[in-house]
Amino acid sequence: MSDRGRLVLLGGPSCAGKGPLCNALKMLYPEQESKLHKLVMYNSRAPRPGESDGMDYYFRSPEEMRRLNQRDDFILLEVRGDLQGLDTGELFSMLNSGEDVLFEGNPYVPQAIWSLPEMAEVEMLRVFLAPLCRSEIIWLREHSANVRDILVEMMRRKLLRRTQKQKSILSLKDLENIEKRCNSAPLELDLAWQFDWVIPNHDGEDSENWNSFYYPIGDALQAVETLAALLRGETPPYAEKWDKDLWPEK
């Protein structure tokens, strides 16, 4: 048996609830969460309120990110208008030392990671957090609804609520950023079928269900219990597997 650590990849659209989900895992399942070492990405955007350099991201200028991309052990991607980077040397150093590693963020980075030839022998758990469940998508399609437009509007409202919590007054740049992120959501759900599991969750980052009552409730609770079960190697009933043809064609 290899002593190499396991890589857990948690992806999903912006504001789907990935950050609160990881926080809830730490609160409810601290022993499981403590075994996961966070993979810190590089990001060209400015820190949000409450974020800190080296903990949430390595915040660097676009120019510095492009210089880092000249290295063989660095991956650079443009995601939702920002540059995001990954130090693969750091990733493999952690895995080779036997540490279990957690990535939490957009789904394009996991796709880039598992495409690396070196990842062929690494144990991975790939989880997608989706703002719609499988049965909802099927029902909407059967009723000839424009599922993509519904998703965009759903994420627009979530992102607006989240940003209003962070900032009382939204700037034009904030609104432009929200539009980039909500319009990126349908493209990101096109990737969900490539993940091992999909966890449906209506309680995005804007939802009070994560922490307003101390304990998570609603979908937030279902999501964290499902993630904990998947980490234990179980097959929880709330987790879904999506077919390639589930999400509507572009």
C-alpha positions as CSV (number, residue, x, y, z in Angstrom):
1,M,0.0,0.0,0.0
2,S,1.3,3.5,-0.9
3,D,2.0,5.9,1.9
4,R,1.0,8.8,-0.3
5,G,-1.9,10.9,0.9
6,R,-5.3,11.2,-0.6
7,L,-6.5,14.3,-2.6
8,V,-10.0,15.6,-1.9
9,L,-11.3,17.9,-4.6
10,L,-14.4,20.0,-3.7
11,G,-15.6,22.1,-6.7
12,G,-18.7,24.0,-7.6
13,P,-20.0,27.4,-8.8
14,S,-19.3,30.6,-7.0
15,C,-21.5,31.0,-3.9
16,A,-22.7,27.4,-4.0
17,G,-21.6,27.1,-0.3
18,K,-18.2,25.4,-0.5
19,G,-16.6,27.6,2.1
20,P,-19.4,27.3,4.7
21,L,-19.5,23.5,4.0
22,C,-15.8,23.2,5.0
23,N,-16.4,25.4,8.1
24,A,-19.3,23.2,9.1
25,L,-17.2,20.1,8.6
26,K,-14.6,21.6,11.0
27,M,-17.3,22.3,13.6
28,L,-19.3,19.0,13.4
29,Y,-16.5,16.6,12.4
30,P,-13.3,18.1,13.7
31,E,-11.4,14.8,13.7
32,Q,-12.1,14.2,10.0
33,E,-11.5,17.9,9.1
34,S,-8.1,18.0,11.0
35,K,-6.8,15.2,8.7
36,L,-7.3,17.4,5.6
37,H,-4.5,19.9,4.8
38,K,-5.8,22.8,2.7
39,L,-4.3,23.4,-0.7
40,V,-3.8,27.2,-0.9
41,M,-4.2,28.6,-4.4
42,Y,-2.8,31.7,-5.9
43,N,-5.3,34.4,-6.9
44,S,-5.0,37.7,-8.7
45,R,-8.2,39.3,-7.2
46,A,-8.2,41.4,-4.1
47,P,-9.0,39.7,-0.7
48,R,-12.7,39.7,0.3
49,P,-13.6,41.0,3.8
50,G,-12.3,38.4,6.3
51,E,-9.8,36.8,3.9
52,S,-6.1,36.7,4.6
53,D,-3.0,36.1,2.5
54,G,-1.6,32.6,2.9
55,M,-4.7,31.2,4.5
56,D,-7.5,31.7,1.9
57,Y,-5.3,32.4,-1.1
58,Y,-1.9,33.7,-2.0
59,F,-3.0,37.0,-3.3
60,R,-0.6,38.2,-6.0
61,S,-0.7,40.6,-8.9
62,P,-1.5,39.4,-12.4
63,E,2.1,40.2,-13.5
64,E,3.5,38.1,-10.7
65,M,1.1,35.2,-11.5
66,R,2.3,35.2,-15.1
67,R,6.0,35.2,-13.9
68,L,5.2,32.2,-11.7
69,N,3.6,30.5,-14.7
70,Q,7.0,30.3,-16.3
71,R,7.9,27.5,-13.8
72,D,7.2,23.9,-14.8
73,D,5.5,23.2,-11.5
74,F,2.9,25.9,-11.8
75,I,-0.6,25.8,-13.4
76,L,-2.3,29.1,-14.3
77,L,-5.9,29.4,-15.3
78,E,-8.3,32.2,-16.0
79,V,-11.4,31.7,-13.9
80,R,-14.4,34.1,-13.9
81,G,-12.2,37.0,-14.9
82,D,-9.5,36.3,-12.4
83,L,-6.2,34.5,-12.7
84,Q,-5.8,31.5,-10.4
85,G,-2.7,29.4,-9.9
86,L,-1.5,26.2,-8.4
87,D,1.9,25.3,-7.2
88,T,2.0,21.6,-8.2
89,G,5.4,21.1,-6.5
90,E,3.8,22.1,-3.1
91,L,0.8,19.7,-3.8
92,F,3.0,16.7,-4.5
93,S,5.3,17.5,-1.6
94,M,2.2,17.3,0.7
95,L,0.9,14.1,-0.9
96,N,4.2,12.4,-0.9
97,S,4.7,13.1,2.8
98,G,1.5,11.2,3.5
99,E,-0.8,14.2,4.1
100,D,-4.4,14.1,2.9
101,V,-5.0,17.3,0.9
102,L,-8.2,19.3,0.4
103,F,-8.8,21.7,-2.5
104,E,-12.0,23.8,-2.3
105,G,-12.9,26.2,-5.1
106,N,-14.0,26.4,-8.7
107,P,-14.3,23.1,-10.7
108,Y,-11.8,24.1,-13.4
109,V,-8.8,23.6,-11.0
110,P,-9.8,20.0,-10.1
111,Q,-10.1,19.2,-13.8
112,A,-6.6,20.6,-14.4
113,I,-5.2,18.7,-11.4
114,W,-6.6,15.2,-12.2
115,S,-5.5,15.7,-15.8
116,L,-1.8,15.8,-14.7
117,P,0.0,12.5,-15.7
118,E,1.5,12.4,-12.2
119,M,-2.0,12.1,-10.7
120,A,-2.7,8.7,-12.2
121,E,-1.6,6.8,-9.0
122,V,-3.0,9.3,-6.5
123,E,-6.2,8.4,-4.6
124,M,-8.8,11.0,-5.2
125,L,-12.3,11.9,-4.0
126,R,-13.9,14.3,-6.4
127,V,-17.0,16.1,-5.1
128,F,-19.2,18.7,-6.8
129,L,-21.5,21.0,-4.8
130,A,-24.5,21.9,-7.0
131,P,-27.2,24.4,-6.4
132,L,-29.8,22.1,-8.1
133,C,-30.5,18.5,-7.6
134,R,-30.8,15.8,-10.3
135,S,-34.6,15.5,-10.0
136,E,-35.1,19.3,-10.3
137,I,-33.1,19.4,-13.5
138,I,-35.1,16.6,-14.9
139,W,-38.4,18.1,-13.9
140,L,-37.5,21.5,-15.4
141,R,-36.4,20.0,-18.6
142,E,-39.6,17.9,-18.9
143,H,-41.6,21.1,-18.5
144,S,-39.5,22.9,-21.2
145,A,-38.1,25.4,-18.8
146,N,-34.9,27.2,-19.6
147,V,-32.8,25.6,-16.9
148,R,-29.7,27.6,-17.7
149,D,-31.5,30.9,-17.3
150,I,-33.1,29.8,-14.0
151,L,-29.6,28.8,-12.7
152,V,-28.1,32.1,-13.7
153,E,-30.9,34.1,-11.9
154,M,-30.6,31.8,-8.9
155,M,-26.9,32.4,-8.6
156,R,-27.2,36.1,-9.3
157,R,-29.5,36.4,-6.3
158,K,-27.3,34.4,-4.1
159,L,-24.2,36.4,-5.1
160,L,-26.0,39.7,-4.5
161,R,-27.1,38.6,-1.0
162,R,-23.5,37.4,-0.2
163,T,-21.9,40.6,-1.5
164,Q,-24.4,42.8,0.3
165,K,-23.5,41.0,3.6
166,Q,-19.8,41.7,2.9
167,K,-20.4,45.3,1.7
168,S,-23.3,47.5,2.5
169,I,-23.0,49.5,-0.8
170,L,-22.2,47.6,-4.0
171,S,-19.9,49.3,-6.6
172,L,-20.2,48.9,-10.4
173,K,-17.2,46.6,-10.2
174,D,-19.0,44.4,-7.7
175,L,-22.0,44.1,-9.9
176,E,-19.8,43.3,-12.9
177,N,-18.1,40.6,-10.9
178,I,-21.4,39.1,-9.9
179,E,-22.5,38.9,-13.5
180,K,-19.3,37.1,-14.5
181,R,-19.8,34.6,-11.7
182,C,-23.5,33.9,-12.2
183,N,-23.1,33.5,-16.0
184,S,-20.2,31.1,-15.4
185,A,-22.4,28.8,-13.3
186,P,-24.0,26.9,-16.3
187,L,-20.6,26.2,-17.8
188,E,-19.4,24.9,-14.5
189,L,-22.4,22.6,-14.0
190,D,-21.4,21.1,-17.4
191,L,-18.4,19.6,-15.5
192,A,-20.4,18.1,-12.6
193,W,-20.8,14.6,-14.3
194,Q,-17.0,14.3,-14.3
195,F,-16.8,14.3,-10.5
196,D,-17.3,11.1,-8.4
197,W,-20.2,12.5,-6.5
198,V,-22.5,15.5,-6.6
199,I,-24.0,17.0,-3.4
200,P,-27.1,19.1,-4.1
201,N,-27.3,22.1,-1.9
202,H,-29.8,25.0,-2.0
203,D,-28.1,26.7,1.0
204,G,-25.4,28.8,-0.7
205,E,-23.0,31.1,0.9
206,D,-25.7,33.6,1.3
207,S,-27.9,31.3,3.4
208,E,-28.5,31.7,7.2
209,N,-28.8,28.0,7.5
210,W,-25.1,27.5,8.0
211,N,-24.5,29.4,11.2
212,S,-27.4,31.7,12.3
213,F,-28.7,28.9,14.6
214,Y,-25.2,27.8,15.7
215,Y,-25.8,24.4,14.1
216,P,-26.4,24.0,10.3
217,I,-30.0,23.2,9.3
218,G,-31.7,22.3,6.1
219,D,-29.6,21.5,3.0
220,A,-26.6,22.9,4.8
221,L,-26.8,20.1,7.4
222,Q,-27.5,17.5,4.7
223,A,-24.5,18.6,2.7
224,V,-22.0,18.5,5.6
225,E,-23.3,15.1,6.7
226,T,-23.0,13.8,3.2
227,L,-19.4,15.1,2.7
228,A,-18.4,13.6,6.1
229,A,-19.8,10.2,5.0
230,L,-18.0,10.4,1.6
231,L,-14.8,11.1,3.4
232,R,-15.4,7.9,5.5
233,G,-15.8,5.9,2.3
234,E,-19.5,5.5,2.7
235,T,-22.2,5.9,0.1
236,P,-24.8,8.3,1.6
237,P,-28.3,8.5,0.1
238,Y,-28.1,12.3,-0.4
239,A,-25.1,12.1,-2.7
240,E,-25.9,11.8,-6.5
241,K,-24.1,10.6,-9.6
242,W,-24.9,12.7,-12.7
243,D,-24.9,11.4,-16.2
244,K,-23.1,13.3,-18.9
245,D,-26.4,14.2,-20.6
246,L,-28.2,15.4,-17.5
247,W,-27.3,19.0,-17.8
248,P,-28.9,20.7,-20.9
249,E,-26.8,21.2,-24.0
250,K,-25.0,24.6,-24.5
